[in-house]
Amino acid sequence: MTVASQNEPHDGLSTVEARVRDAETRAGRPKNSVRLVAVSKTFGAEAIRPVLDAGHRIFGENRVQESLSKWPELKSDYVGVDLHLIGPLQTNKAKEAVGLFDCIQTLDRPKLARVLAQTFDAVGRTPRLFVQVNTGEEEQKAGIMPDAVDGFVEECRSDYGLTIEGLMCIPPVDEEAALHFSLLASIAERNGLDELSMGMSADFETAVALGATYVRVGSAIFGERAKPV
Ligand SMILES: *Cc1c(COP(=O)(O)O)cnc(C)c1O
């Protein structure tokens, strides 16, 4: 058990935290209304512990297998970790994902909704859920198409008894992210959903200005990743 009596500052984390609070203020939003998901994919436990030692508890990973290699131990060493899955989930990994993650941000198809509902019952654990929206309508990208979100959210509620907390998106790399953030916010609003996961290292301040409640930031905290994921 690691008992941190005092938080040890972490440069990347402090810088990004300060920028998030600044962006909140500039947008006229309440302090701490935006939560920072520290995206630790590709980084090992030795790089993650200093961020935990600094007092941070919300983390994001995009692969189930990789997460299983580091988070069970980190979660037993640090109380209060909130671990988000932000990458695609195959149904054959649903059981492991439900056992480990506290929030699954990538619910993107009816079959996964059905399997998750069954798995919640079987495992006895209920991670919070976000629906991933393919705001750019890109063929190679996961997510529900914008005009199908209302129906999908309703299907999750009525057919599978799932509670959807919010929406997440990953805008196309070559387009103005702000347009996608605004679209996501409007879809969330008309569905009565409070949480919006949007914005990464390059554009999280824009996302805060447009209503993000979670921003997902990796490289600005941990440094550049060795290989793109
Ligand atoms: C990797 C990743 C991030 C973080 O990206 P950075 O540019 O390093 O901040 C955010 N969201 C998702 C879905 C990711 O896969």
The ligand as an ORCA input file, in Angstrom:
! r2SCAN-3c Opt
* xyz 0 1
  C      -4.729      8.629    -27.020
  C      -6.085      9.182    -26.830
  C      -6.257     10.432    -26.211
  C      -5.121     11.309    -25.740
  O      -4.411     11.789    -26.826
  P      -3.281     12.921    -26.643
  O      -3.230     13.598    -27.950
  O      -2.030     12.213    -26.276
  O      -3.729     13.829    -25.561
  C      -7.567     10.874    -26.040
  N      -8.631     10.131    -26.435
  C      -8.485      8.941    -27.024
  C      -9.704      8.184    -27.439
  C      -7.220      8.414    -27.247
  O      -7.092      7.207    -27.837
*
